[in-house]
């Protein structure tokens, strides 16, 4: 075991001094790829429909993370000068708290105590920034690269996921074909590297999530068309593999798919995964006692390349970002079965890659 300093680098969109901030009770914010910028749209509280998307005055924003505690959002992306920027913005009045230049990000996460911001750069780095009491970005506490194992060319973190108690950081290493685990020192922001998790069933670990009870965790394998299930031991951060479930029907497992996102329904009864090559959202039934999952079906995403999706807090609607077809689709969720029914609308957004819902946004 060795101690490593970690810096959480967050890529933030460059926002102008007086952005136009939405003011409805519920908003969907949309990060895009290829420098298209940051968009938002209103959510109809009755049927979940989205208003036409409007572009906020931002140069770029590909990754979003938000703090429910102080209504701050953090964005990552390149500005027009090619700088990778991490920006803290107060949602309620549009105030830009501050910006930091950093190396870039494909995933942002906030520690449960809202004191640290973590960033995964698939180029081989984990960055950590301290979050000040007002939600602004503090000092960069560390920037690390974990050593690639024999036979692997590089370390390529695709996500950074704090454990629910904030004691451990889980890092799927897509190039290293492993899950890296680090212990978080809350006072200093430093990380201590623990033994990684390996499995013959791993095929490009990409994204990861915990259940609300902190007993079970789930990994999507980008190239493996499957979800790996773990029992989580909070005492020492151990992940024990207990299941592996395909995300496609049995007769379609040989297609070139590439899973992207994974989310658990607010009820805890269902789990969803986006299949990019298959252009679908997969539904799993989840046993809330054991954490095990069972594949139910795939539903067409109504677009090409579904990369990100989000679910509203009440669990009534799922919103899917189809990057290749540049559209966002709305699905109604059955509370009894978890099955998805497409709504009769689709909105256009250029290359959407990250979605986040903001509630109770106030007019400036």
GURODO-86250 format. One record per residue (C-alpha): residue number from 1; z negated, y negated, x negated; residue in one letter. Coordinates in steps of 0.001 Angstrom, whole numbers, plus 524288, in hexadecimal, padded with zeros to 5 digits. Layout:
BEGIN
+-----+-------+-------+-------+------+
!  nr !    up ! north !  east ! rest !
+-----+-------+-------+-------+------+
! NUM !     Z !     Y !     X !    A !
...
+-----+-------+-------+-------+------+
END
This chain:
BEGIN
+-----+-------+-------+-------+------+
!  nr !    up ! north !  east ! rest !
+-----+-------+-------+-------+------+
!   1 ! 80000 ! 80000 ! 80000 !    X !
!   2 ! 8030E ! 7F277 ! 7FAFF !    X !
!   3 ! 800E3 ! 7E4C4 ! 80001 !    X !
!   4 ! 80C64 ! 7DC15 ! 802B3 !    X !
!   5 ! 80D1B ! 7CE08 ! 80732 !    X !
!   6 ! 81579 ! 7CCB0 ! 8133D !    X !
!   7 ! 81C3A ! 7C0EC ! 818B2 !    X !
!   8 ! 820D5 ! 7C0CE ! 82670 !    X !
!   9 ! 82D9A ! 7B983 ! 82666 !    X !
!  10 ! 832A3 ! 7B51E ! 8335A !    X !
!  11 ! 84043 ! 7AFEB ! 83524 !    X !
!  12 ! 83FE8 ! 7A431 ! 83DDB !    X !
!  13 ! 84A85 ! 79CEE ! 844A7 !    X !
!  14 ! 84CA7 ! 78F04 ! 84085 !    X !
!  15 ! 8488D ! 78711 ! 84C64 !    X !
!  16 ! 84AF5 ! 77890 ! 84DA7 !    X !
!  17 ! 84003 ! 76EDB ! 84FA4 !    X !
!  18 ! 841A3 ! 76DAA ! 85E62 !    X !
!  19 ! 8466E ! 77AB0 ! 863DB !    X !
!  20 ! 8491F ! 77C4A ! 87234 !    X !
!  21 ! 83E70 ! 78580 ! 876C8 !    X !
!  22 ! 83F73 ! 78D72 ! 88353 !    X !
!  23 ! 83517 ! 78B0C ! 88D86 !    X !
!  24 ! 83582 ! 795ED ! 897A6 !    X !
!  25 ! 82A4F ! 79F6A ! 8996B !    X !
!  26 ! 83164 ! 7AA51 ! 89267 !    X !
!  27 ! 83C1E ! 7A989 ! 88817 !    X !
!  28 ! 84426 ! 7B322 ! 8802A !    X !
!  29 ! 8467C ! 7AE78 ! 87246 !    X !
!  30 ! 851D3 ! 7B45D ! 86AD0 !    X !
!  31 ! 8542C ! 7B55B ! 85C35 !    X !
!  32 ! 86233 ! 7B770 ! 857EA !    X !
!  33 ! 869AA ! 7BC40 ! 84C1A !    X !
!  34 ! 8740E ! 7B5AB ! 843AE !    X !
!  35 ! 86E33 ! 7A80F ! 844DF !    X !
!  36 ! 87075 ! 7A64D ! 8536D !    X !
!  37 ! 862EE ! 7A085 ! 85579 !    X !
!  38 ! 85785 ! 7A193 ! 85ED8 !    X !
!  39 ! 85975 ! 7A2AD ! 86D99 !    X !
!  40 ! 850D0 ! 7A2ED ! 879A2 !    X !
!  41 ! 8521E ! 7A577 ! 8881C !    X !
!  42 ! 8492B ! 7A50A ! 893EE !    X !
!  43 ! 84489 ! 7B16A ! 89AB4 !    X !
!  44 ! 844B1 ! 7B174 ! 8A984 !    X !
!  45 ! 836EA ! 7B5CD ! 8AD92 !    X !
!  46 ! 83C04 ! 7BC46 ! 8BA01 !    X !
!  47 ! 846EE ! 7C514 ! 8B518 !    X !
!  48 ! 8463A ! 7C40C ! 8A640 !    X !
!  49 ! 853CD ! 7BE17 ! 8A53C !    X !
!  50 ! 856EF ! 7B55C ! 899A4 !    X !
!  51 ! 85C81 ! 7A7C3 ! 89A11 !    X !
!  52 ! 8684C ! 7A4D0 ! 89160 !    X !
!  53 ! 863D6 ! 7A43D ! 88332 !    X !
!  54 ! 862AB ! 79703 ! 87C99 !    X !
!  55 ! 8629B ! 794A9 ! 86E0F !    X !
!  56 ! 856D9 ! 78E1E ! 86813 !    X !
!  57 ! 85982 ! 78487 ! 85CEE !    X !
!  58 ! 8579A ! 78E59 ! 851F7 !    X !
!  59 ! 86075 ! 791E1 ! 846AE !    X !
!  60 ! 85D1E ! 7A05F ! 846DC !    X !
!  61 ! 8531B ! 7A9D8 ! 84C00 !    X !
!  62 ! 85464 ! 7B886 ! 84B09 !    X !
!  63 ! 84642 ! 7BD03 ! 84BC5 !    X !
!  64 ! 83B52 ! 7B884 ! 854D6 !    X !
!  65 ! 82CB0 ! 7BAF2 ! 85560 !    X !
!  66 ! 822EA ! 7B435 ! 85E25 !    X !
!  67 ! 81454 ! 7B20C ! 85EE6 !    X !
!  68 ! 80EE9 ! 7B2E2 ! 86CB7 !    X !
!  69 ! 80235 ! 7AC88 ! 8684B !    X !
!  70 ! 80769 ! 79F11 ! 864E2 !    X !
!  71 ! 8152C ! 79F19 ! 86AC9 !    X !
!  72 ! 81BE7 ! 79EEE ! 85D94 !    X !
!  73 ! 828C4 ! 7A568 ! 85A83 !    X !
!  74 ! 82D7F ! 7A8B9 ! 84CE3 !    X !
!  75 ! 83BEC ! 7AA28 ! 84A17 !    X !
!  76 ! 84392 ! 7AECB ! 83E4F !    X !
!  77 ! 8517D ! 7ABA4 ! 83A78 !    X !
!  78 ! 85AB1 ! 7A387 ! 8322D !    X !
!  79 ! 85D36 ! 7951B ! 833F6 !    X !
!  80 ! 86A7E ! 78EC2 ! 831D8 !    X !
!  81 ! 86795 ! 78D32 ! 82350 !    X !
!  82 ! 86570 ! 79BD5 ! 821DA !    X !
!  83 ! 856A5 ! 79AF3 ! 82065 !    X !
!  84 ! 84E3A ! 7A5BF ! 8262A !    X !
!  85 ! 843D9 ! 79EAE ! 82E22 !    X !
!  86 ! 83795 ! 7A2E6 ! 8350E !    X !
!  87 ! 83378 ! 79919 ! 83F8D !    X !
!  88 ! 82788 ! 79796 ! 8483F !    X !
!  89 ! 82A39 ! 790F7 ! 8554D !    X !
!  90 ! 820BF ! 78E02 ! 86056 !    X !
!  91 ! 8274F ! 7929C ! 86CD1 !    X !
!  92 ! 8202D ! 789D8 ! 87673 !    X !
!  93 ! 82516 ! 77CDC ! 87113 !    X !
!  94 ! 82F57 ! 78056 ! 866E5 !    X !
!  95 ! 82788 ! 77B7B ! 85B4D !    X !
!  96 ! 82C1A ! 78119 ! 84E63 !    X !
!  97 ! 81F97 ! 783C8 ! 846FC !    X !
!  98 ! 825F6 ! 786CB ! 839F6 !    X !
!  99 ! 8304E ! 78E91 ! 832A5 !    X !
! 100 ! 8305E ! 7975B ! 826C4 !    X !
! 101 ! 83BC2 ! 79B75 ! 81E5A !    X !
! 102 ! 83BB2 ! 7A9EA ! 81AF5 !    X !
! 103 ! 8444B ! 7B589 ! 817A9 !    X !
! 104 ! 84834 ! 7B9B9 ! 82564 !    X !
! 105 ! 843F0 ! 7C32B ! 82FF8 !    X !
! 106 ! 848A6 ! 7CDCE ! 8392B !    X !
! 107 ! 83B66 ! 7CF96 ! 83FDF !    X !
! 108 ! 82F85 ! 7C6F5 ! 84251 !    X !
! 109 ! 821E6 ! 7CAD9 ! 846B6 !    X !
! 110 ! 814E3 ! 7C3FE ! 848B7 !    X !
! 111 ! 807BC ! 7CA15 ! 8456B !    X !
! 112 ! 7FEF9 ! 7CCD0 ! 85144 !    X !
! 113 ! 7F574 ! 7C220 ! 84D08 !    X !
! 114 ! 800E1 ! 7B868 ! 84C4D !    X !
! 115 ! 7FD98 ! 7B4E9 ! 83E27 !    X !
! 116 ! 80904 ! 7BB3A ! 836F3 !    X !
! 117 ! 817AF ! 7BBAA ! 838DE !    X !
! 118 ! 81F3B ! 7C72D ! 83346 !    X !
! 119 ! 82DB7 ! 7C828 ! 83059 !    X !
! 120 ! 8368C ! 7D374 ! 82CB1 !    X !
! 121 ! 84286 ! 7D078 ! 8248E !    X !
! 122 ! 84B6F ! 7DC45 ! 82412 !    X !
! 123 ! 84F9A ! 7D772 ! 816B6 !    X !
! 124 ! 842F1 ! 7DD5E ! 811AB !    X !
! 125 ! 8379C ! 7D40B ! 81422 !    X !
! 126 ! 82BA4 ! 7D260 ! 81CAB !    X !
! 127 ! 826EA ! 7C463 ! 81E22 !    X !
! 128 ! 819F0 ! 7BF62 ! 82344 !    X !
! 129 ! 81649 ! 7B1A6 ! 8279A !    X !
! 130 ! 8092A ! 7ACD7 ! 82C1C !    X !
! 131 ! 808CE ! 7A6BA ! 839BC !    X !
! 132 ! 80053 ! 79A9E ! 83AEF !    X !
! 133 ! 7F70A ! 79841 ! 8464E !    X !
! 134 ! 800F6 ! 78F83 ! 84D29 !    X !
! 135 ! 80B9A ! 799CD ! 84BEC !    X !
! 136 ! 812D9 ! 79335 ! 840B9 !    X !
! 137 ! 8172B ! 79B15 ! 834EE !    X !
! 138 ! 80DCE ! 79B39 ! 8298F !    X !
! 139 ! 80F7B ! 79FFA ! 81B9E !    X !
! 140 ! 81789 ! 7ABAB ! 8181D !    X !
! 141 ! 80D54 ! 7B58E ! 81404 !    X !
! 142 ! 81644 ! 7BF9E ! 80DF6 !    X !
! 143 ! 823E3 ! 7C510 ! 80C3D !    X !
! 144 ! 82547 ! 7D34C ! 8087E !    X !
! 145 ! 82F06 ! 7DE0C ! 80617 !    X !
! 146 ! 82A63 ! 7EC05 ! 806CC !    X !
! 147 ! 82FC9 ! 7F564 ! 7FCB0 !    X !
! 148 ! 83AB3 ! 7FE34 ! 8015E !    X !
! 149 ! 837C9 ! 80CAC ! 8004B !    X !
! 150 ! 83FB4 ! 815EB ! 7F782 !    X !
! 151 ! 84D3A ! 81821 ! 7FD0C !    X !
! 152 ! 84CF3 ! 80B87 ! 804EA !    X !
! 153 ! 85402 ! 7FF56 ! 8005F !    X !
! 154 ! 84B78 ! 7F4FC ! 8068C !    X !
! 155 ! 8407B ! 7F103 ! 80F9D !    X !
! 156 ! 8462F ! 7EB91 ! 81C4A !    X !
! 157 ! 83BDB ! 7E7D4 ! 82660 !    X !
! 158 ! 841B7 ! 7E64C ! 833DE !    X !
! 159 ! 8352D ! 7E2DF ! 83B1D !    X !
! 160 ! 826FF ! 7DF24 ! 8389C !    X !
! 161 ! 81D90 ! 7E34B ! 8435A !    X !
! 162 ! 80EF2 ! 7E04B ! 84291 !    X !
! 163 ! 805F5 ! 7EA96 ! 84843 !    X !
! 164 ! 7FF37 ! 7E647 ! 854E4 !    X !
! 165 ! 7F269 ! 7E3E0 ! 84D8D !    X !
! 166 ! 7F964 ! 7DC11 ! 842F0 !    X !
! 167 ! 7F4A6 ! 7E4B9 ! 837C4 !    X !
! 168 ! 80195 ! 7EB16 ! 83402 !    X !
! 169 ! 80FE0 ! 7E740 ! 832DF !    X !
! 170 ! 81A1C ! 7F182 ! 83644 !    X !
! 171 ! 8273E ! 7EF99 ! 82F8D !    X !
! 172 ! 832F8 ! 7F841 ! 832F7 !    X !
! 173 ! 83B38 ! 7F93E ! 82693 !    X !
! 174 ! 848F3 ! 7FBE1 ! 82B41 !    X !
! 175 ! 84ED4 ! 7FE3E ! 81DC8 !    X !
! 176 ! 842FC ! 8058E ! 81881 !    X !
! 177 ! 8429E ! 80E81 ! 8247E !    X !
! 178 ! 833E3 ! 80D16 ! 8257E !    X !
! 179 ! 8294D ! 80570 ! 82C6C !    X !
! 180 ! 82189 ! 7FD0D ! 82300 !    X !
! 181 ! 8135C ! 7F9E6 ! 8263F !    X !
! 182 ! 80B96 ! 7EE8A ! 820EA !    X !
! 183 ! 7FD9B ! 7EA5D ! 82316 !    X !
! 184 ! 7FBFE ! 7DC04 ! 826D0 !    X !
! 185 ! 7F17F ! 7D3A4 ! 82087 !    X !
! 186 ! 7EF41 ! 7C9AE ! 82B6B !    X !
! 187 ! 7E8B4 ! 7BF4C ! 8230A !    X !
! 188 ! 7F2ED ! 7BEC0 ! 8184A !    X !
! 189 ! 7FF15 ! 7C424 ! 81EE2 !    X !
! 190 ! 800AB ! 7CDFE ! 813EC !    X !
! 191 ! 80579 ! 7DBC2 ! 8167D !    X !
! 192 ! 80136 ! 7E881 ! 8105F !    X !
! 193 ! 80BAF ! 7F2EE ! 80FD3 !    X !
! 194 ! 807C8 ! 7FFF8 ! 815DD !    X !
! 195 ! 80EEE ! 80CF1 ! 8155F !    X !
! 196 ! 81BC8 ! 80CAA ! 81D14 !    X !
! 197 ! 81F5C ! 815AD ! 82847 !    X !
! 198 ! 82AC2 ! 81F23 ! 82685 !    X !
! 199 ! 83187 ! 82875 ! 82FBC !    X !
! 200 ! 83D9B ! 83113 ! 82F5C !    X !
! 201 ! 840D0 ! 82B36 ! 83CA7 !    X !
! 202 ! 841AE ! 81D43 ! 837C2 !    X !
! 203 ! 84F79 ! 817BF ! 8378D !    X !
! 204 ! 84E80 ! 80951 ! 83473 !    X !
! 205 ! 84162 ! 8048E ! 839DD !    X !
! 206 ! 84402 ! 7F78F ! 84099 !    X !
! 207 ! 83A64 ! 7F28E ! 84AE7 !    X !
! 208 ! 82C9B ! 7F6AF ! 84E8D !    X !
! 209 ! 8229F ! 7F427 ! 8593B !    X !
! 210 ! 814BA ! 7F7C5 ! 85D26 !    X !
! 211 ! 80FC5 ! 7FB00 ! 86AAD !    X !
! 212 ! 8058A ! 7F223 ! 870DF !    X !
! 213 ! 7FAC8 ! 7FC26 ! 86EA3 !    X !
! 214 ! 7FD52 ! 7FC7A ! 85FE1 !    X !
! 215 ! 7FE2C ! 80B4A ! 8604D !    X !
! 216 ! 80CCD ! 80DBA ! 85F75 !    X !
! 217 ! 81827 ! 8076C ! 8583C !    X !
! 218 ! 826E0 ! 808B6 ! 85910 !    X !
! 219 ! 831EE ! 8076A ! 84F1D !    X !
! 220 ! 8407D ! 80618 ! 851B7 !    X !
! 221 ! 84986 ! 80C4B ! 847BB !    X !
! 222 ! 855A8 ! 803EB ! 84699 !    X !
! 223 ! 85ECC ! 80EE4 ! 842AD !    X !
! 224 ! 85791 ! 81A3A ! 848D8 !    X !
! 225 ! 85938 ! 817CD ! 85776 !    X !
! 226 ! 84ACA ! 81AC7 ! 85967 !    X !
! 227 ! 83D03 ! 81580 ! 85B11 !    X !
! 228 ! 83216 ! 81B0B ! 85297 !    X !
! 229 ! 82477 ! 81B5B ! 858A5 !    X !
! 230 ! 817D5 ! 819F8 ! 850C8 !    X !
! 231 ! 80975 ! 81B49 ! 85347 !    X !
! 232 ! 802F2 ! 80F49 ! 84D76 !    X !
! 233 ! 7F57E ! 80FC0 ! 84728 !    X !
! 234 ! 7EFEF ! 80200 ! 846DB !    X !
! 235 ! 7E532 ! 8052F ! 83D05 !    X !
! 236 ! 7EE84 ! 806C2 ! 83199 !    X !
! 237 ! 7FBE0 ! 80342 ! 83726 !    X !
! 238 ! 800D1 ! 81145 ! 836C5 !    X !
! 239 ! 80D46 ! 814B1 ! 83E20 !    X !
! 240 ! 80E94 ! 82312 ! 841C8 !    X !
! 241 ! 81BB5 ! 8276E ! 84726 !    X !
! 242 ! 81A4E ! 82E58 ! 85444 !    X !
! 243 ! 827C4 ! 82D6A ! 85A8B !    X !
! 244 ! 83621 ! 82A3B ! 85927 !    X !
! 245 ! 83EC7 ! 82767 ! 864DC !    X !
! 246 ! 84D8A ! 8248A ! 86521 !    X !
! 247 ! 851EE ! 817B3 ! 86B44 !    X !
! 248 ! 85EBE ! 81D3D ! 87074 !    X !
! 249 ! 862BB ! 82862 ! 8796F !    X !
! 250 ! 863E9 ! 8356C ! 87258 !    X !
! 251 ! 872C2 ! 835B9 ! 87354 !    X !
! 252 ! 87426 ! 82844 ! 86CEE !    X !
! 253 ! 86B6E ! 8295F ! 860E7 !    X !
! 254 ! 876D7 ! 8299E ! 8575B !    X !
! 255 ! 87C17 ! 81C06 ! 85A55 !    X !
! 256 ! 87A84 ! 810D0 ! 850AC !    X !
! 257 ! 86F61 ! 80A08 ! 857AB !    X !
! 258 ! 86571 ! 8021A ! 84FA8 !    X !
! 259 ! 85908 ! 7FF42 ! 85762 !    X !
! 260 ! 85418 ! 7F13B ! 856CD !    X !
! 261 ! 8480D ! 7ED7E ! 85EE0 !    X !
! 262 ! 83C38 ! 7F440 ! 86507 !    X !
! 263 ! 83298 ! 7EF44 ! 86F40 !    X !
! 264 ! 827CD ! 7F4FA ! 877DE !    X !
! 265 ! 8274C ! 7F0BB ! 8861A !    X !
! 266 ! 81B3C ! 7E871 ! 88972 !    X !
! 267 ! 81636 ! 7F378 ! 8922B !    X !
! 268 ! 81657 ! 7FCD9 ! 886A0 !    X !
! 269 ! 81DD4 ! 806D2 ! 88ECB !    X !
! 270 ! 82B4B ! 804E2 ! 888E2 !    X !
! 271 ! 831D3 ! 8026B ! 87BCD !    X !
! 272 ! 83F56 ! 7FC9A ! 87986 !    X !
! 273 ! 848D5 ! 7FCF3 ! 86E14 !    X !
! 274 ! 855DE ! 7F605 ! 86BEE !    X !
! 275 ! 8615E ! 7FE5B ! 86753 !    X !
! 276 ! 86B8E ! 7F5B4 ! 860DA !    X !
! 277 ! 8769E ! 7FF77 ! 85EE1 !    X !
! 278 ! 8745D ! 80584 ! 86C35 !    X !
! 279 ! 8731E ! 7F805 ! 87280 !    X !
! 280 ! 86767 ! 7FC17 ! 87A75 !    X !
! 281 ! 858D5 ! 7FAC9 ! 87CE8 !    X !
! 282 ! 85188 ! 807B4 ! 87C57 !    X !
! 283 ! 845E8 ! 80A2F ! 88544 !    X !
! 284 ! 83A9B ! 81320 ! 88194 !    X !
! 285 ! 82F4F ! 8173F ! 88A2F !    X !
! 286 ! 82285 ! 815B7 ! 882C6 !    X !
! 287 ! 8166A ! 81E3A ! 88485 !    X !
! 288 ! 80B71 ! 8143B ! 88401 !    X !
! 289 ! 80150 ! 81E77 ! 88025 !    X !
! 290 ! 8087E ! 824CE ! 874C8 !    X !
! 291 ! 8124E ! 81A20 ! 8714B !    X !
! 292 ! 81D6F ! 823FA ! 8716E !    X !
! 293 ! 82A7F ! 81FB0 ! 87705 !    X !
! 294 ! 8356C ! 8266E ! 87E79 !    X !
! 295 ! 8437C ! 821B2 ! 87EE3 !    X !
! 296 ! 847E2 ! 81E7E ! 88CBD !    X !
! 297 ! 85516 ! 817CB ! 88C28 !    X !
! 298 ! 85DD6 ! 80D80 ! 88622 !    X !
! 299 ! 862F0 ! 801BC ! 88DB9 !    X !
! 300 ! 86EDD ! 7FA1A ! 8895D !    X !
! 301 ! 86AE1 ! 7ED03 ! 88382 !    X !
! 302 ! 87636 ! 7E5EC ! 88A42 !    X !
! 303 ! 87AE8 ! 7E106 ! 87D29 !    X !
! 304 ! 87DDA ! 7E4F9 ! 86F28 !    X !
! 305 ! 873D1 ! 7E6DB ! 8646A !    X !
! 306 ! 8669D ! 7E577 ! 86B5D !    X !
! 307 ! 85DD5 ! 7E18B ! 86024 !    X !
! 308 ! 851D5 ! 7DB33 ! 86635 !    X !
! 309 ! 84B18 ! 7DB39 ! 87363 !    X !
! 310 ! 83E97 ! 7D63D ! 8796D !    X !
! 311 ! 83695 ! 7D931 ! 885A0 !    X !
! 312 ! 82F88 ! 7CF19 ! 88DF0 !    X !
! 313 ! 820A3 ! 7CF8B ! 88E6A !    X !
! 314 ! 82043 ! 7D563 ! 89C09 !    X !
! 315 ! 829BE ! 7E00F ! 89809 !    X !
! 316 ! 83388 ! 7DCF8 ! 8A2C6 !    X !
! 317 ! 83F76 ! 7D966 ! 89A96 !    X !
! 318 ! 845B0 ! 7DD0C ! 88DA4 !    X !
! 319 ! 84EDE ! 7D3A3 ! 886A4 !    X !
! 320 ! 8589E ! 7D952 ! 87CF6 !    X !
! 321 ! 85FEB ! 7D201 ! 87231 !    X !
! 322 ! 86D62 ! 7D7D2 ! 86FB5 !    X !
! 323 ! 87177 ! 7D210 ! 862A3 !    X !
! 324 ! 87F82 ! 7D6C8 ! 86198 !    X !
! 325 ! 88340 ! 7D267 ! 86F49 !    X !
! 326 ! 87B3A ! 7C5CB ! 86E86 !    X !
! 327 ! 87431 ! 7C788 ! 87B6B !    X !
! 328 ! 8668E ! 7C9C5 ! 880F8 !    X !
! 329 ! 86488 ! 7D2D8 ! 88C75 !    X !
! 330 ! 85938 ! 7D3EA ! 8960A !    X !
! 331 ! 853CF ! 7E0C5 ! 89B29 !    X !
! 332 ! 849ED ! 7E343 ! 8A5EB !    X !
! 333 ! 83F7A ! 7ED40 ! 8A253 !    X !
! 334 ! 83A7C ! 7F712 ! 8AC3F !    X !
! 335 ! 82B84 ! 7F6E5 ! 8AB8F !    X !
! 336 ! 82B0E ! 8052C ! 8AFC5 !    X !
! 337 ! 83561 ! 80B36 ! 8A6E6 !    X !
! 338 ! 83844 ! 800ED ! 89C91 !    X !
! 339 ! 846C3 ! 8022D ! 89F7D !    X !
! 340 ! 84F86 ! 7F668 ! 89D35 !    X !
! 341 ! 858AB ! 7F07E ! 8A733 !    X !
! 342 ! 8620A ! 7E5F2 ! 8A257 !    X !
! 343 ! 86103 ! 7D8EA ! 8A95A !    X !
! 344 ! 86D59 ! 7D263 ! 8AE36 !    X !
! 345 ! 86E04 ! 7C881 ! 8A337 !    X !
! 346 ! 8712B ! 7C74E ! 894D7 !    X !
! 347 ! 86FEF ! 7BAFC ! 88CAC !    X !
! 348 ! 877BF ! 7B77E ! 88089 !    X !
! 349 ! 8713D ! 7B4A5 ! 8736D !    X !
! 350 ! 8781E ! 7B5C6 ! 8663D !    X !
! 351 ! 87346 ! 7C1A3 ! 85E8B !    X !
! 352 ! 8656B ! 7C296 ! 8641C !    X !
! 353 ! 85C57 ! 7CA83 ! 85B61 !    X !
! 354 ! 84E4E ! 7C6FD ! 85F07 !    X !
! 355 ! 847B5 ! 7C43D ! 86C28 !    X !
! 356 ! 83A54 ! 7BEDA ! 86F9B !    X !
! 357 ! 83475 ! 7BAAD ! 87C99 !    X !
! 358 ! 82BD6 ! 7AE93 ! 87D46 !    X !
! 359 ! 82332 ! 7ACA1 ! 88926 !    X !
! 360 ! 81D13 ! 7A059 ! 88EF3 !    X !
! 361 ! 824FA ! 796FD ! 886B1 !    X !
! 362 ! 8215D ! 7891E ! 88A4A !    X !
! 363 ! 82A68 ! 77D84 ! 88B97 !    X !
! 364 ! 828C6 ! 773CE ! 8804A !    X !
+-----+-------+-------+-------+------+
END
